[in-house]
Structure formats: C-alpha cells, structure tokens
C-alpha cells in the first residue's frame, strides 16, 4: 500500500565505538516506539536468511543478540558488507469482528526494513515502514466505506510515523505507494483519492 523511509545520519564515533550495536539500537528503539501497536514475530537479514519466525513475540534482547551475531559473521566474510534486516509481525489495530469493532492482532499489516551504509563518507541508516493493507484508510482500495476503522487506524499510523522520525533523530525523506491512481500519500499517512 504505502511506505515511508526515515533517513538517520549515523555518528562515526558511535559507529566506531559500538559497531553493529549502534544499528540494533535503532531497531530496539523502533520496537519500543511501536510496542503498543506492533510486535515482532519474524526477522530476516541479508540474503533472505530467516533469524526468527515465531508465533510469540521476539524480545528486543533476542533480536539484538541474533542480528549482531549474524551481521558480524557476514562482515567477516565480506569487507563491503552493510547490515540490513526485515522485520515482520502482528499489528494491533481496529478491525471489524463478529461482535463489532474492536482491537485485533493482524499479521503483516506493517513491516520494517533497516538498511545501512556504514562504509560511506557520511554513514547513514534508513528505516522503511511499509503498510500492506488498506485498514489505514477511510475508504478501501475497492471503494468500500472504512471511515470509522480507517480513521482510528490512520491516526495510530500517523502518530507512530511522527514519533519514529522524532525519536530516532531522523527525517522522512521519501514516501510512496504502488497505487498512485487510488492512494494519496503524505509525510505521515495515506488516504484514498
């Protein structure tokens, strides 16, 4: 549906001191910021290698330890290696159920991708937030009314995008959708045209 890329300038001194831990800090911070609406259940890193695929949430400590080990191993094999990861999980959003509208855990409604350029003259990381369904909009892609649920979920998404940008000391540098003819995007959300 839509994606937003937050660019984070990395401090070279911190990168030298903390190594890959500096990058896992970004993901752990993301987990804290998103924690009331998103839980991590699947983590992939370079070359589609799956570190975790669980039913139960993955803890920040487990994520940090596994990614740092994997990235260290990959870095020892390839001197040009730059860490990255894909994060999937369950999103706690408003949904219509048999009993009416309530909060529900929806798989893959959101995903996150961390990329990095740690060898660049100005090292940076990008965190891309992607939505994978139309529960965030007041009207679905095929035109059905989604005003109550879409407004509530859209507000949740907007607040989280703004908070990610601020707390990660980054900047949303791009956003877009594969549905340009139906979706109108902005810095902190998406709407049906």
N, C-alpha and C positions, 0 to 999 in steps of 0.2 A: 504494500500500500504506500507507505511513506518512510523516508529515512532522513535522519539529521546527523551531521558529522560535527563533532566537537573537537577542535584542534587545541592541543595542550603543548605549550613550549616547555621543554624539559631543561632543567638546570644541570649544566655539565658537571658541576662539582658534586651535586647529589647523585648523579648518574655514576660518577666515578666511585663515590663512597658506598652507595647502596646497590649498584648493579641492577639486576633484574628485579630486585625487591622494590625499586622505585616504580616500576611498571605494574607490579602486582598491587602496590598501594592504590593505584588508580582503580583497579577492579574491585578491591576491597572497599574503597570509598564509594564506588558505584553501588555495590551491594548494600551498603548502609543507607545510602540516599534512597534507593529503590525498594528497600526492605519491606515497607508496608504494602507494596503492590506487586512485588516480583520476587520469586525465589528461584535460585539457580538449581537446575537438575541435570544439565548436560554441558560439558565443556570439551571443545575441540581445540587443538592447536595445530601448528604447521602441518601441512600436507594431509589434512583430514584425519589426523590422529585423534582418537577419542580418549580423553583422560578419564572422564566420568560420564555415565549415563545411568542415573538413578531415579527411583520413584520418590525417595525422600530428599529434602533439600541438602545441598552441599554447603558446608560451613566455610566461612572466609579463610580459616586456618588451613583446611584441607585444600582449598583452591590455591592458596598461596604456595604451599609446600609442593604440590604436584606440578604447578606451572613452572616454578623456579627450577625444579629438577629437570623437567623436560627442556626448558629453554637453555639451561646450562649444557645439557647433553647435545642439543642441536648446535649451540655456539661452538662447542669443542670440535664438531665435525665440519663446520663451515664458518670461516672467519668473517664473511659478509652477512651472516645471519642477523636478522632483526626480529625480536619476539612479536608474536601476534596470538590472538585467541578468539574463538567464537563462543559466546555464552547463550544458552537457551534455558528456558524454564517455564514455570507456571506464573501467570499473571492474575492477580486478584482484582477483578473488575465487576462492574454491574452487568448482570445478564438476566434475561427472562427465563424463569424456571416454571415448573408446573404450578407452583404456589404463587407466582407473580415475580416481580423483580427483586433480586437480592444479589449480594456479592457472591461470586463463584470463582474458582480457580480454572483458568482457561490455558491449555498448553499452547506454547508458541505464538501467543498474541504479541509478544515483544521478543526481540533478540538484540544482542550487543556484539560488536566486533571491535577489538582493540588491535590497532596496527602501530608500528613504531619505526622510526628512522633514527636509530641511536648512533649510527656512524656518520650522520650528516654533519655539516659545519654547524648548523643550528639544529640540534637534536629535538625531535618532537614525537608526540604520540597523537593518534586520533582514536576517538571512541565514537563509533557509529551506532545509533539507536534506530532500530527498524520495527515498524508495525507490520503485522502480517494478516490483518483482518480489518473489517470496517466498523468494529464496535466503538471506535473513537469518534465517529461522525454522526451528525443529526439525521442523516439520510444514508441508507446503504447504497452501495455501488449500483444496484439494480433499481433504485428509486423508492424503496420501502421506507416508511416513517420509522425513524430510530431516535426521535427527538429527546425523549427522557433519558434513555440509556446512553445515547451518544453524547449528550451534553455533560452528563456526570463523568463519563469516561474521558471525554475530551478535556475536561477541566483537570482531571487527575494527570493526564499526559502532559498538558501544558505546564502545570506546576512542577512536575518532575524534570522536564527538559530545562526549565529555567534554573531549577536548583542544581542540576548536574553542571550546567555551564558555570554557575557562580562558584560552587564548592570545589570543583575540580580546577578552578582558575584557568578555565579555557574559554573558547569562543566558538559559537556555532558558525562555522564557515561555509557550510553548504547544506541544502535540504532539497529533496526532490521526491518524485513519485513516478512509477511506471504507468500511471493512469492520468496523464496530463489533461486528457479530454474530459475527465469526470471529477477530478480532485483538485482543489485549490489549496496550495501549501503556504505556510508562513513559518516564521522562525520558531514558533512554539506550538504548532498544531497543524491540523488539516481539516478541511471542510469539503463537502460535496458542492460542486459548481451548480 
